[in-house]
Amino acid sequence: MADYDQELDASGLNCPLPILRAKKALSAMQTGQVLHIIATDPGAMKDFDAFAKQTGNELLESREEGGKYLFLLKKT
């Protein structure tokens, strides 16, 4: 896992809450900073992919590990 500036644990939250929390966290971050998101909702994989495309933020990493979904989003 790459370095990141802030972590958001959205475990146990269902769509669209992980996205909304990530959006809020990113809005408080500086351009170029990286947000690490932990989610348990299987829908998060496609949600964060779509979120990155819609917002122009860069999805650096997206993977599943032991029932958790891990993402690295870079604010652009």
Secondary structure, DSSP 8 states (H G I E B T S, - for coil): ----SEEEEETT--TTHHHHHHHHHHHTS-TT-EEEEEE--TTHHHHHHHHHHHH--EEEEEEEETTEEEEEEE--
